[in-house]
Amino acid sequence: MVAPHVGSILGLSSGLRSSRQPVSYRVGSARRVNPWVIEWAPLVEATGELSSGWAPHVGSSLELSSGLRSSSRPVSYQVLARKWRPQTFDAVVGQDAITRTLRNALASGRIAHAYLFAGPRGIGKTTTARLLARALLCLDRKGPEPCGKCAVCVEGQAGTLVDVIEIDGASNRGIEEIRTLRENVKYTPARGRFKVYIIDEVHQLTEAAFNALLKTLEEPPPHIVFVLATTDPRDIPPTVLSRVQRFDFRPIAPDALRDSLERILAAEQIPFDAGALPVIVRAAEGSLRDALSLLDTAIAYGNGKLEAETAAKLLGATAPVAVRTFAAAVIGHETGVALEAIDRAARDGEDLLAFARDVIELLRLTLVLKAAPNAKPAELTHSEGNELRKLGEAVSLDEILYALRALLEADALMRESPHPRVELEIATVRATRRPVPQALEDVLKRVDEAQRELRQQALSTPSTAAPTAQASLLPGAEAAPRAEMRRAAAPVAPSVERPRATEPPSPTVAAPTTAAAPAPVAEGPRAPAPSGSPPRAQAPSVDADLATAWERVVDEVMRKKPTLGAVLMQVRPSAVSDRELTVVLAGNNFHREMLADAANKEVVTQAVRRCVVGAERFKVESGGETTGAVATHPAVQAAIAEFQGEVVAVRPRLPEGEGQ
């Protein structure tokens, strides 16, 4: 009877091979020689003795002097991502909150019947699910961690544990597979208390499969625990989400990724450059599995060592030196150097989009360190941080912002353009040849001066004649401008004398608006003239001081509440009497309601107390006196003369963005 392969009888590894020399062996008392097969003697007990130099080798293989031998090298190389898969909850990187919750649940016995692990790829979802399964099935577990020594733990580490069933949701997504699962969950575990089902990429299941799983997922047998893993929880029906305990795994922080890579490289005794790790960490995007896969590739490319330049070239990233050179040229206004760097990158076959993104990332870090010198970004080493601080010291913050904005716009355009190099070069030229920005303080100062000049023009009358200008602001002077609003243009001189001729009937004109208006002007604190003198004789100095004080009120309110300040620009101060400032508002219900609001009124009152001498409060009166002031403005008079028209109505200009 011919026996199976030698390795299958003697428990030899698959790496054993036979030679053409005969193999000597002993079965019972018989000694046989056969160059190719071993003849099986039925019912003969093997002595276990091997002749002709058979000796056990470390591990599962045997070295045979007669020709069967094993290589001293491993049969196959195990990648770092599998070799360094965490075997305890403490070894899981970057998911402390989740592992702590699971450990507490294991220690207290509060085990849920279904869990959902959601998050990006390569951050520990499946690993944590396997650790949870091993902890639930461990025969000698004393705390939350599996012992790692019992038969269940050994089988779990080898991936042969029969009570842990891993299902790929992408390839077993139909209703038939779920029906099979529903039938299998009825059977008790082979050993231990639980049977654990790990369904990876569960969001790939069909809607019918989810519906078939609902009842089992909600009320499984007491020995069943489901662990669902997904990279896209939004595709999972809410009816499923409500039946599980959800844990959201987050991308691993850059500093934690770098520490893990350094620890693994030190344990593997692989020499490496510290500058190569940030390149791998950025390319991994928070995934430890991706980082270890990239690390494996970079080590193979570097012939057993990890170097910064080779790692950057392998991963499609631009060398850090080239990125820093280009960034320094852009913010340093060196157009030629920057364009040469782009040309060099293109000739070297580099991805210009990746090149631009590397520069954007470097400028972002430079901006952060410029704005916050004490910041310590996790992506940078101490020496790299110092280099970027020196780079930012030579330029202003506005220049870095301008260059960064130009490159961000180029990045968006390069993804859609058939000529990405042209887009990058345009952005580079624009960023390096921009005009030197004016200081922000100077711009704000000029804007403030312009606003003050406009307010002064709105509060004062034209400078044709000073008495006439001030008289037009008084309540009794409303009738005079109306005589000038005719279709034919008239000289300015007659309008100067016209208010004097119409002065007697002025009380009757102003009476409907306010009867006490002339009195406060004559009794103002800055009018020392006798009461019998005409009000206009002292009005110019009083109104000029009051107008200046009102400007300060408007400025102060504008800083606190710009909208309210814009309303005050449409208001004209009249007089101060009995510690009360009277202001006149030409008819606008919206403005009147804003000034009547209690909160707004308090803001204006506080400003009046600080800026207007002798005033503790203010009141608003309605009036059309502003119409006369506007109508006598030289620009308005010129428009009337040019178009042979007349002023029909005057409406105050609302702040930009408000409706009429």
Secondary structure by P-SEA (a helix, b strand, c coil): cccccccccccccccccccccbbbbbcccbbbbbccbbbbbcccccccccccccccccccbbbbcccbbbbccccccccccccccccccccccccaaaaaaaaaaaaacccccbbbbbccccccaaaaaaaaaaaaacccccccccccccaaaaaaaacccccbbbbcccccccaaaaaaaaaaaccccccccbbbbbbcccccccaaaaaaaccccccccccbbbbbbbcccccccaaaaaacbbbbbccccaaaaaaaaaaaaaaabbbbbaaaaaaaaaaacccaaaaaaaaaaaaaaacccccaaaaaaaaccccaaaaaaaaaaaaacaaaaaaaaaaaaaaacccaaaaaaaaaaaaaaaaaaaaccccccccccaaaaaaaaaaaccccaaaaaaaaaaaaaaaaaaaccccaaaaaaaaaaaaaaccccccaaaaaaaaaaaaaaaaaaaaccccccaaaaaaaacccaaaaaaaacccccccccccccccccccccccccccccccaaaaaaaaccccccccccccccaaaaaaaaaaaaaaaaaaaaaaccaaaaaaaaacccccccccbbbbbbcccaaaaaaaacaaaaaaaaaaaaacccccccccccccaaaaaaaaacaaaaaaaaacccccccccccccccccc
